[in-house]
Amino acid sequence: MDKQKIRAFTDRLFADMAGAMTAGMAYVGVRTGLFRAMAGKGPMRLDDVVRESKLKPRYVEEWLRGMTSAGYLAYDPARETYALPDEHAYLLASDGTDHFVGGLFAVAPVMLRAAPEVAAAFEKGGGVRFEDIGADGVHGLDLINRGNYEHRLASYWLQAMPNVVRALEAGGRVLDVGCGAGRVCIAVARAFPKAEVSGIDPDAESIRQAKEAAAAEGLGDRIRFLAQTTTDTKADGGFDLVTLCDALHDLAAPQETLAEIRALLKPEGTLFIIEPKAADQLKDNVNPVATMFYGFSLFHCMTQSLARGGPGLGTCLGPARTEELVRAAGFRQFDLLGIKSQVNLFYAARP
């Protein structure tokens, strides 16, 4: 064996374990508000951080040291101060923006706590059901996408489909399938006051959080949220737009669901799909983003589909497989939209 390769891979193993621990420490920083407490403050001593955060000194001290070791904080040994660089705060202490990454850290413990059950499923089959991720899991998934839905969905993404925008401005009907905590519906309702907006999701906790979020935005009477699937949904004249955001690869019955969505659309309606940005070939998915997505798949996306007897399509579905599924459901037109994103692919399909 090559001893140099062994040493190099040993370093890689320690780096990967450090990354896992960093994700956990970053979760604490987001959850407790430590990043927000340090943002824009410049160099801070331990007592300064404790005062601003109102947290226990010993825990704060160890967190500061750990985040310094990970490179998230800048440390001045002469002055014994810690600083959160503005460039890091831009991503870590920017709640509600389209560049906030705190949601990634919020789902890390949720997904990793499923690891023992997922490992058991390798032998016995099945998987971990969506409802088993709990309320904090629903909240974490919401945090990942919330800023993008609020700041980009109506102003950028939907603008790639002018026919859809015209329909919504005129009072069209919208259905978000797999609505989760309701942010797509909220963004559409806010941007298109005349539109009739509905969201469906089989998970009761997701619907509870969606209703709560809509009420907090003053849109509770504008959006209808229902704990159901497309099988239970009536067309009632059809929808101008059906959205399937980060959900197709999760489905237990993707082919049947797509066919039901097609039946719910008006003849001139549009299905808007958002999927994780992954290539069709594994050789093109050897990168950090795809690695993250494969982890998401094992510990959440694929396993929840398999838990319900589904095909377990996986998070890295890719454009070719997506088009194959959509066309097999009877959609005649399928387009990969030219919307720029580091992590998402966008599609429009029409009956």
VOLO-399431 format. One record per residue (C-alpha): chain; residue number from 1; z, x, y; residue in one letter. Coordinates in Angstrom, 3 decimals, decimal comma. Layout:
<gumis>
<'A'; NUM; <Z; X; Y>; 'A'>;
...
</gumis>
This chain:
<gumis>
<'A'; 1; <0,000; 0,000; 0,000>; 'M'>;
<'A'; 2; <-0,608; 1,004; 3,600>; 'D'>;
<'A'; 3; <2,781; 1,838; 5,160>; 'K'>;
<'A'; 4; <1,370; 1,476; 8,665>; 'Q'>;
<'A'; 5; <0,293; -2,079; 7,874>; 'K'>;
<'A'; 6; <3,735; -2,841; 6,451>; 'I'>;
<'A'; 7; <5,423; -1,584; 9,619>; 'R'>;
<'A'; 8; <2,986; -3,479; 11,813>; 'A'>;
<'A'; 9; <3,515; -6,693; 9,879>; 'F'>;
<'A'; 10; <7,281; -6,205; 9,977>; 'T'>;
<'A'; 11; <7,046; -6,036; 13,761>; 'D'>;
<'A'; 12; <4,956; -9,204; 13,676>; 'R'>;
<'A'; 13; <7,552; -11,018; 11,556>; 'L'>;
<'A'; 14; <10,333; -10,132; 13,977>; 'F'>;
<'A'; 15; <8,126; -11,196; 16,898>; 'A'>;
<'A'; 16; <7,435; -14,556; 15,259>; 'D'>;
<'A'; 17; <11,127; -15,146; 14,592>; 'M'>;
<'A'; 18; <11,852; -14,155; 18,182>; 'A'>;
<'A'; 19; <9,269; -16,718; 19,265>; 'G'>;
<'A'; 20; <11,030; -19,428; 17,293>; 'A'>;
<'A'; 21; <14,370; -18,514; 18,864>; 'M'>;
<'A'; 22; <12,747; -18,352; 22,307>; 'T'>;
<'A'; 23; <11,402; -21,869; 21,840>; 'A'>;
<'A'; 24; <14,926; -23,027; 21,016>; 'G'>;
<'A'; 25; <16,427; -21,304; 24,045>; 'M'>;
<'A'; 26; <13,658; -22,670; 26,262>; 'A'>;
<'A'; 27; <14,422; -26,155; 24,921>; 'Y'>;
<'A'; 28; <17,999; -25,692; 26,108>; 'V'>;
<'A'; 29; <16,718; -24,523; 29,499>; 'G'>;
<'A'; 30; <14,600; -27,645; 29,896>; 'V'>;
<'A'; 31; <17,163; -30,049; 28,445>; 'R'>;
<'A'; 32; <20,097; -28,813; 30,545>; 'T'>;
<'A'; 33; <18,128; -28,246; 33,749>; 'G'>;
<'A'; 34; <18,769; -24,493; 33,814>; 'L'>;
<'A'; 35; <15,172; -23,697; 34,716>; 'F'>;
<'A'; 36; <15,278; -26,245; 37,539>; 'R'>;
<'A'; 37; <18,592; -24,802; 38,732>; 'A'>;
<'A'; 38; <17,017; -21,345; 39,063>; 'M'>;
<'A'; 39; <13,599; -22,343; 40,410>; 'A'>;
<'A'; 40; <12,922; -21,039; 43,915>; 'G'>;
<'A'; 41; <16,369; -19,452; 44,212>; 'K'>;
<'A'; 42; <15,380; -15,801; 43,799>; 'G'>;
<'A'; 43; <17,839; -13,321; 42,198>; 'P'>;
<'A'; 44; <21,052; -15,033; 41,046>; 'M'>;
<'A'; 45; <24,263; -13,707; 39,597>; 'R'>;
<'A'; 46; <25,872; -15,438; 36,632>; 'L'>;
<'A'; 47; <28,319; -17,298; 38,859>; 'D'>;
<'A'; 48; <25,425; -18,559; 41,003>; 'D'>;
<'A'; 49; <23,633; -20,020; 38,000>; 'V'>;
<'A'; 50; <26,843; -21,584; 36,699>; 'V'>;
<'A'; 51; <27,510; -23,156; 40,096>; 'R'>;
<'A'; 52; <23,975; -24,528; 40,465>; 'E'>;
<'A'; 53; <23,755; -25,815; 36,901>; 'S'>;
<'A'; 54; <27,382; -26,990; 36,532>; 'K'>;
<'A'; 55; <27,357; -25,719; 32,938>; 'L'>;
<'A'; 56; <29,823; -23,677; 30,881>; 'K'>;
<'A'; 57; <29,835; -19,984; 31,908>; 'P'>;
<'A'; 58; <29,805; -18,364; 28,466>; 'R'>;
<'A'; 59; <26,873; -20,446; 27,272>; 'Y'>;
<'A'; 60; <24,962; -19,796; 30,495>; 'V'>;
<'A'; 61; <25,625; -16,067; 30,204>; 'E'>;
<'A'; 62; <24,218; -15,817; 26,686>; 'E'>;
<'A'; 63; <21,226; -17,989; 27,608>; 'W'>;
<'A'; 64; <20,452; -15,767; 30,602>; 'L'>;
<'A'; 65; <20,571; -12,684; 28,394>; 'R'>;
<'A'; 66; <18,390; -14,280; 25,737>; 'G'>;
<'A'; 67; <15,791; -15,492; 28,223>; 'M'>;
<'A'; 68; <15,776; -12,041; 29,827>; 'T'>;
<'A'; 69; <15,157; -10,426; 26,435>; 'S'>;
<'A'; 70; <12,312; -12,893; 25,844>; 'A'>;
<'A'; 71; <10,702; -12,044; 29,191>; 'G'>;
<'A'; 72; <11,218; -15,466; 30,749>; 'Y'>;
<'A'; 73; <13,642; -14,116; 33,374>; 'L'>;
<'A'; 74; <13,609; -10,961; 35,486>; 'A'>;
<'A'; 75; <16,833; -8,928; 35,411>; 'Y'>;
<'A'; 76; <18,103; -6,363; 37,931>; 'D'>;
<'A'; 77; <20,728; -4,215; 36,137>; 'P'>;
<'A'; 78; <21,950; -2,584; 39,349>; 'A'>;
<'A'; 79; <22,766; -5,916; 41,000>; 'R'>;
<'A'; 80; <23,360; -7,824; 37,745>; 'E'>;
<'A'; 81; <21,077; -10,641; 38,881>; 'T'>;
<'A'; 82; <18,651; -12,891; 37,058>; 'Y'>;
<'A'; 83; <15,554; -14,490; 38,579>; 'A'>;
<'A'; 84; <13,066; -17,085; 37,376>; 'L'>;
<'A'; 85; <9,673; -15,880; 38,681>; 'P'>;
<'A'; 86; <7,751; -18,502; 40,617>; 'D'>;
<'A'; 87; <4,870; -18,186; 38,173>; 'E'>;
<'A'; 88; <7,215; -19,072; 35,296>; 'H'>;
<'A'; 89; <8,886; -21,874; 37,237>; 'A'>;
<'A'; 90; <5,415; -23,351; 37,793>; 'Y'>;
<'A'; 91; <5,307; -24,113; 34,063>; 'L'>;
<'A'; 92; <8,979; -24,444; 33,160>; 'L'>;
<'A'; 93; <10,539; -26,275; 36,125>; 'A'>;
<'A'; 94; <7,720; -28,581; 37,160>; 'S'>;
<'A'; 95; <8,723; -31,839; 35,493>; 'D'>;
<'A'; 96; <6,225; -34,644; 35,979>; 'G'>;
<'A'; 97; <3,268; -32,416; 36,848>; 'T'>;
<'A'; 98; <0,127; -31,820; 34,813>; 'D'>;
<'A'; 99; <1,149; -28,204; 34,222>; 'H'>;
<'A'; 100; <4,712; -28,741; 32,923>; 'F'>;
<'A'; 101; <5,159; -27,289; 29,407>; 'V'>;
<'A'; 102; <8,689; -28,545; 28,753>; 'G'>;
<'A'; 103; <7,427; -31,132; 26,285>; 'G'>;
<'A'; 104; <6,358; -28,376; 23,901>; 'L'>;
<'A'; 105; <9,919; -27,117; 23,725>; 'F'>;
<'A'; 106; <11,287; -30,657; 23,444>; 'A'>;
<'A'; 107; <9,352; -31,304; 20,225>; 'V'>;
<'A'; 108; <10,053; -27,901; 18,648>; 'A'>;
<'A'; 109; <13,522; -28,814; 17,257>; 'P'>;
<'A'; 110; <12,304; -32,294; 16,328>; 'V'>;
<'A'; 111; <9,489; -30,900; 14,213>; 'M'>;
<'A'; 112; <11,409; -28,033; 12,677>; 'L'>;
<'A'; 113; <14,251; -30,266; 11,536>; 'R'>;
<'A'; 114; <11,628; -32,001; 9,365>; 'A'>;
<'A'; 115; <10,826; -28,693; 7,630>; 'A'>;
<'A'; 116; <13,096; -29,233; 4,564>; 'P'>;
<'A'; 117; <11,577; -32,671; 3,893>; 'E'>;
<'A'; 118; <8,072; -31,346; 4,417>; 'V'>;
<'A'; 119; <8,754; -28,488; 2,006>; 'A'>;
<'A'; 120; <9,952; -31,009; -0,585>; 'A'>;
<'A'; 121; <6,756; -33,021; -0,045>; 'A'>;
<'A'; 122; <4,727; -29,985; -1,173>; 'F'>;
<'A'; 123; <6,086; -30,698; -4,672>; 'E'>;
<'A'; 124; <6,717; -34,443; -4,775>; 'K'>;
<'A'; 125; <4,051; -35,689; -2,356>; 'G'>;
<'A'; 126; <4,538; -38,197; 0,426>; 'G'>;
<'A'; 127; <5,814; -36,972; 3,754>; 'G'>;
<'A'; 128; <8,018; -37,617; 6,772>; 'V'>;
<'A'; 129; <7,471; -40,996; 8,422>; 'R'>;
<'A'; 130; <6,879; -41,282; 12,149>; 'F'>;
<'A'; 131; <9,954; -43,443; 12,642>; 'E'>;
<'A'; 132; <12,093; -40,631; 11,206>; 'D'>;
<'A'; 133; <11,467; -38,414; 14,256>; 'I'>;
<'A'; 134; <13,908; -40,588; 16,224>; 'G'>;
<'A'; 135; <14,156; -41,503; 19,885>; 'A'>;
<'A'; 136; <14,272; -37,861; 20,998>; 'D'>;
<'A'; 137; <11,035; -37,227; 19,116>; 'G'>;
<'A'; 138; <9,285; -40,081; 20,897>; 'V'>;
<'A'; 139; <10,634; -38,749; 24,189>; 'H'>;
<'A'; 140; <9,472; -35,217; 23,396>; 'G'>;
<'A'; 141; <5,939; -36,357; 22,560>; 'L'>;
<'A'; 142; <5,946; -38,304; 25,817>; 'D'>;
<'A'; 143; <6,933; -35,191; 27,778>; 'L'>;
<'A'; 144; <4,017; -33,209; 26,332>; 'I'>;
<'A'; 145; <1,349; -35,539; 27,706>; 'N'>;
<'A'; 146; <3,003; -37,513; 30,499>; 'R'>;
<'A'; 147; <1,955; -35,296; 33,398>; 'G'>;
<'A'; 148; <-1,661; -35,151; 32,261>; 'N'>;
<'A'; 149; <-1,879; -38,919; 31,850>; 'Y'>;
<'A'; 150; <-0,286; -39,517; 35,243>; 'E'>;
<'A'; 151; <-2,361; -36,956; 37,163>; 'H'>;
<'A'; 152; <-5,656; -36,629; 35,276>; 'R'>;
<'A'; 153; <-6,442; -39,721; 33,221>; 'L'>;
<'A'; 154; <-7,691; -42,021; 35,984>; 'A'>;
<'A'; 155; <-8,687; -39,459; 38,600>; 'S'>;
<'A'; 156; <-10,590; -37,068; 36,318>; 'Y'>;
<'A'; 157; <-10,976; -38,010; 32,654>; 'W'>;
<'A'; 158; <-12,093; -41,627; 33,031>; 'L'>;
<'A'; 159; <-14,440; -40,624; 35,859>; 'Q'>;
<'A'; 160; <-16,644; -39,063; 33,175>; 'A'>;
<'A'; 161; <-17,484; -42,654; 32,154>; 'M'>;
<'A'; 162; <-18,714; -44,450; 35,326>; 'P'>;
<'A'; 163; <-19,444; -47,659; 33,434>; 'N'>;
<'A'; 164; <-15,807; -47,818; 32,334>; 'V'>;
<'A'; 165; <-14,512; -47,206; 35,852>; 'V'>;
<'A'; 166; <-16,704; -49,999; 37,243>; 'R'>;
<'A'; 167; <-15,468; -52,406; 34,580>; 'A'>;
<'A'; 168; <-11,815; -51,602; 35,249>; 'L'>;
<'A'; 169; <-12,217; -51,864; 38,998>; 'E'>;
<'A'; 170; <-13,668; -55,338; 38,482>; 'A'>;
<'A'; 171; <-10,724; -56,464; 36,340>; 'G'>;
<'A'; 172; <-11,702; -55,314; 32,859>; 'G'>;
<'A'; 173; <-9,516; -55,399; 29,772>; 'R'>;
<'A'; 174; <-7,931; -52,240; 28,348>; 'V'>;
<'A'; 175; <-6,175; -51,632; 25,039>; 'L'>;
<'A'; 176; <-4,357; -48,386; 24,213>; 'D'>;
<'A'; 177; <-4,030; -47,963; 20,444>; 'V'>;
<'A'; 178; <-1,012; -45,892; 19,388>; 'G'>;
<'A'; 179; <0,399; -46,180; 22,893>; 'C'>;
<'A'; 180; <3,627; -44,283; 22,219>; 'G'>;
<'A'; 181; <5,855; -44,316; 25,297>; 'A'>;
<'A'; 182; <3,176; -46,111; 27,321>; 'G'>;
<'A'; 183; <1,966; -43,471; 29,789>; 'R'>;
<'A'; 184; <-1,757; -44,185; 29,315>; 'V'>;
<'A'; 185; <-1,202; -47,872; 30,045>; 'C'>;
<'A'; 186; <0,958; -47,071; 33,059>; 'I'>;
<'A'; 187; <-1,642; -44,681; 34,494>; 'A'>;
<'A'; 188; <-4,460; -47,216; 34,028>; 'V'>;
<'A'; 189; <-2,446; -50,105; 35,450>; 'A'>;
<'A'; 190; <-1,515; -48,080; 38,525>; 'R'>;
<'A'; 191; <-5,081; -46,877; 39,167>; 'A'>;
<'A'; 192; <-6,814; -50,199; 38,465>; 'F'>;
<'A'; 193; <-4,684; -53,059; 39,818>; 'P'>;
<'A'; 194; <-7,151; -55,735; 38,680>; 'K'>;
<'A'; 195; <-7,332; -54,534; 35,077>; 'A'>;
<'A'; 196; <-5,596; -56,311; 32,210>; 'E'>;
<'A'; 197; <-3,700; -53,646; 30,270>; 'V'>;
<'A'; 198; <-2,171; -53,775; 26,779>; 'S'>;
<'A'; 199; <-0,653; -51,160; 24,498>; 'G'>;
<'A'; 200; <0,056; -51,401; 20,779>; 'I'>;
<'A'; 201; <2,027; -49,169; 18,465>; 'D'>;
<'A'; 202; <3,656; -49,937; 15,098>; 'P'>;
<'A'; 203; <6,753; -47,925; 16,052>; 'D'>;
<'A'; 204; <9,438; -50,146; 17,583>; 'A'>;
<'A'; 205; <11,201; -47,263; 19,343>; 'E'>;
<'A'; 206; <7,961; -46,213; 21,048>; 'S'>;
<'A'; 207; <7,414; -49,764; 22,295>; 'I'>;
<'A'; 208; <10,995; -49,915; 23,552>; 'R'>;
<'A'; 209; <10,519; -46,720; 25,547>; 'Q'>;
<'A'; 210; <7,120; -47,905; 26,801>; 'A'>;
<'A'; 211; <8,559; -51,158; 28,156>; 'K'>;
<'A'; 212; <11,419; -49,253; 29,759>; 'E'>;
<'A'; 213; <9,021; -46,773; 31,400>; 'A'>;
<'A'; 214; <6,740; -49,520; 32,710>; 'A'>;
<'A'; 215; <9,687; -51,405; 34,176>; 'A'>;
<'A'; 216; <10,917; -48,234; 35,882>; 'A'>;
<'A'; 217; <7,472; -47,858; 37,487>; 'E'>;
<'A'; 218; <7,495; -51,479; 38,676>; 'G'>;
<'A'; 219; <4,679; -52,348; 36,272>; 'L'>;
<'A'; 220; <6,631; -54,278; 33,667>; 'G'>;
<'A'; 221; <4,812; -57,517; 34,437>; 'D'>;
<'A'; 222; <1,383; -55,856; 34,509>; 'R'>;
<'A'; 223; <1,348; -54,355; 31,023>; 'I'>;
<'A'; 224; <1,779; -56,012; 27,654>; 'R'>;
<'A'; 225; <3,295; -53,785; 24,962>; 'F'>;
<'A'; 226; <3,345; -54,983; 21,362>; 'L'>;
<'A'; 227; <4,776; -53,432; 18,183>; 'A'>;
<'A'; 228; <1,713; -53,979; 16,019>; 'Q'>;
<'A'; 229; <-1,526; -52,426; 14,769>; 'T'>;
<'A'; 230; <-5,203; -53,167; 15,358>; 'T'>;
<'A'; 231; <-5,120; -55,374; 12,256>; 'T'>;
<'A'; 232; <-2,770; -57,752; 14,078>; 'D'>;
<'A'; 233; <-4,614; -57,647; 17,415>; 'T'>;
<'A'; 234; <-6,936; -60,407; 18,534>; 'K'>;
<'A'; 235; <-10,061; -59,595; 20,554>; 'A'>;
<'A'; 236; <-9,786; -62,698; 22,795>; 'D'>;
<'A'; 237; <-13,191; -62,042; 24,297>; 'G'>;
<'A'; 238; <-13,141; -58,308; 23,689>; 'G'>;
<'A'; 239; <-11,977; -55,201; 25,515>; 'F'>;
<'A'; 240; <-13,980; -53,144; 28,001>; 'D'>;
<'A'; 241; <-12,057; -50,012; 27,060>; 'L'>;
<'A'; 242; <-10,012; -49,021; 24,034>; 'V'>;
<'A'; 243; <-8,198; -45,688; 24,231>; 'T'>;
<'A'; 244; <-7,103; -43,653; 21,226>; 'L'>;
<'A'; 245; <-5,241; -40,714; 22,708>; 'C'>;
<'A'; 246; <-3,984; -37,951; 20,421>; 'D'>;
<'A'; 247; <-3,709; -40,502; 17,635>; 'A'>;
<'A'; 248; <-6,856; -40,618; 15,484>; 'L'>;
<'A'; 249; <-5,759; -37,702; 13,303>; 'H'>;
<'A'; 250; <-2,353; -39,376; 12,759>; 'D'>;
<'A'; 251; <-3,701; -42,615; 11,309>; 'L'>;
<'A'; 252; <-2,937; -43,751; 7,764>; 'A'>;
<'A'; 253; <-6,195; -45,711; 7,648>; 'A'>;
<'A'; 254; <-8,517; -44,027; 10,161>; 'P'>;
<'A'; 255; <-11,776; -45,543; 8,911>; 'Q'>;
<'A'; 256; <-10,400; -49,065; 8,808>; 'E'>;
<'A'; 257; <-8,688; -48,680; 12,193>; 'T'>;
<'A'; 258; <-11,876; -47,437; 13,853>; 'L'>;
<'A'; 259; <-13,798; -50,375; 12,381>; 'A'>;
<'A'; 260; <-11,150; -52,769; 13,721>; 'E'>;
<'A'; 261; <-11,359; -51,114; 17,148>; 'I'>;
<'A'; 262; <-15,139; -51,575; 17,116>; 'R'>;
<'A'; 263; <-14,617; -55,290; 16,434>; 'A'>;
<'A'; 264; <-12,162; -55,508; 19,340>; 'L'>;
<'A'; 265; <-14,626; -54,031; 21,848>; 'L'>;
<'A'; 266; <-17,113; -55,966; 23,920>; 'K'>;
<'A'; 267; <-20,748; -55,150; 23,014>; 'P'>;
<'A'; 268; <-20,911; -52,920; 26,101>; 'E'>;
<'A'; 269; <-17,346; -51,625; 25,668>; 'G'>;
<'A'; 270; <-16,224; -48,017; 25,173>; 'T'>;
<'A'; 271; <-13,821; -46,259; 22,835>; 'L'>;
<'A'; 272; <-12,273; -43,236; 24,573>; 'F'>;
<'A'; 273; <-10,808; -40,673; 22,183>; 'I'>;
<'A'; 274; <-8,642; -37,655; 23,004>; 'I'>;
<'A'; 275; <-8,038; -35,134; 20,217>; 'E'>;
<'A'; 276; <-6,482; -31,655; 20,126>; 'P'>;
<'A'; 277; <-8,952; -28,890; 20,955>; 'K'>;
<'A'; 278; <-9,804; -27,340; 17,617>; 'A'>;
<'A'; 279; <-12,998; -25,946; 16,146>; 'A'>;
<'A'; 280; <-14,692; -27,192; 12,983>; 'D'>;
<'A'; 281; <-14,394; -23,832; 11,196>; 'Q'>;
<'A'; 282; <-11,119; -22,115; 10,350>; 'L'>;
<'A'; 283; <-12,508; -18,741; 11,460>; 'K'>;
<'A'; 284; <-12,752; -20,168; 14,991>; 'D'>;
<'A'; 285; <-9,177; -21,466; 14,928>; 'N'>;
<'A'; 286; <-7,447; -18,095; 14,587>; 'V'>;
<'A'; 287; <-5,633; -18,208; 17,924>; 'N'>;
<'A'; 288; <-2,200; -19,211; 19,297>; 'P'>;
<'A'; 289; <-3,193; -22,748; 20,342>; 'V'>;
<'A'; 290; <-4,644; -23,614; 16,954>; 'A'>;
<'A'; 291; <-1,639; -22,004; 15,228>; 'T'>;
<'A'; 292; <0,610; -24,301; 17,241>; 'M'>;
<'A'; 293; <-1,542; -27,274; 16,253>; 'F'>;
<'A'; 294; <-1,400; -26,397; 12,550>; 'Y'>;
<'A'; 295; <2,393; -26,328; 12,856>; 'G'>;
<'A'; 296; <2,365; -29,697; 14,601>; 'F'>;
<'A'; 297; <0,197; -30,944; 11,762>; 'S'>;
<'A'; 298; <2,465; -29,813; 8,942>; 'L'>;
<'A'; 299; <5,694; -30,997; 10,522>; 'F'>;
<'A'; 300; <4,488; -34,194; 12,172>; 'H'>;
<'A'; 301; <0,856; -35,323; 12,327>; 'C'>;
<'A'; 302; <-0,445; -34,752; 8,806>; 'M'>;
<'A'; 303; <2,837; -35,499; 7,069>; 'T'>;
<'A'; 304; <3,354; -38,873; 8,769>; 'Q'>;
<'A'; 305; <-0,108; -39,988; 7,636>; 'S'>;
<'A'; 306; <0,550; -38,846; 4,068>; 'L'>;
<'A'; 307; <3,939; -40,586; 4,145>; 'A'>;
<'A'; 308; <2,076; -43,898; 4,590>; 'R'>;
<'A'; 309; <-0,494; -43,186; 1,913>; 'G'>;
<'A'; 310; <-3,070; -41,969; 4,428>; 'G'>;
<'A'; 311; <-5,567; -39,097; 4,153>; 'P'>;
<'A'; 312; <-3,543; -36,667; 6,307>; 'G'>;
<'A'; 313; <-6,493; -35,646; 8,466>; 'L'>;
<'A'; 314; <-4,408; -33,079; 10,325>; 'G'>;
<'A'; 315; <-4,147; -32,078; 13,961>; 'T'>;
<'A'; 316; <-7,149; -29,694; 13,869>; 'C'>;
<'A'; 317; <-9,625; -32,461; 13,046>; 'L'>;
<'A'; 318; <-12,525; -30,895; 14,934>; 'G'>;
<'A'; 319; <-15,604; -32,474; 16,575>; 'P'>;
<'A'; 320; <-17,816; -32,774; 13,485>; 'A'>;
<'A'; 321; <-15,239; -34,652; 11,393>; 'R'>;
<'A'; 322; <-14,348; -36,838; 14,380>; 'T'>;
<'A'; 323; <-17,979; -37,841; 14,865>; 'E'>;
<'A'; 324; <-18,388; -38,481; 11,143>; 'E'>;
<'A'; 325; <-15,428; -40,869; 11,121>; 'L'>;
<'A'; 326; <-16,528; -42,714; 14,252>; 'V'>;
<'A'; 327; <-20,128; -43,179; 13,135>; 'R'>;
<'A'; 328; <-19,057; -44,288; 9,655>; 'A'>;
<'A'; 329; <-17,074; -47,060; 11,372>; 'A'>;
<'A'; 330; <-20,308; -48,438; 12,840>; 'G'>;
<'A'; 331; <-20,402; -46,861; 16,294>; 'F'>;
<'A'; 332; <-23,992; -46,110; 17,259>; 'R'>;
<'A'; 333; <-23,303; -43,818; 20,218>; 'Q'>;
<'A'; 334; <-20,930; -40,862; 20,150>; 'F'>;
<'A'; 335; <-20,603; -38,272; 22,918>; 'D'>;
<'A'; 336; <-18,466; -35,187; 23,435>; 'L'>;
<'A'; 337; <-17,571; -35,448; 27,104>; 'L'>;
<'A'; 338; <-17,776; -32,407; 29,371>; 'G'>;
<'A'; 339; <-14,153; -32,622; 30,493>; 'I'>;
<'A'; 340; <-12,451; -29,254; 30,892>; 'K'>;
<'A'; 341; <-9,127; -28,701; 29,131>; 'S'>;
<'A'; 342; <-7,363; -25,832; 27,371>; 'Q'>;
<'A'; 343; <-5,888; -28,086; 24,704>; 'V'>;
<'A'; 344; <-7,897; -31,319; 24,412>; 'N'>;
<'A'; 345; <-11,347; -32,582; 23,433>; 'L'>;
<'A'; 346; <-12,654; -35,885; 24,832>; 'F'>;
<'A'; 347; <-15,105; -38,302; 23,245>; 'Y'>;
<'A'; 348; <-16,750; -41,606; 24,193>; 'A'>;
<'A'; 349; <-18,086; -43,966; 21,517>; 'A'>;
<'A'; 350; <-19,900; -47,265; 21,887>; 'R'>;
<'A'; 351; <-20,759; -50,007; 19,346>; 'P'>;
</gumis>
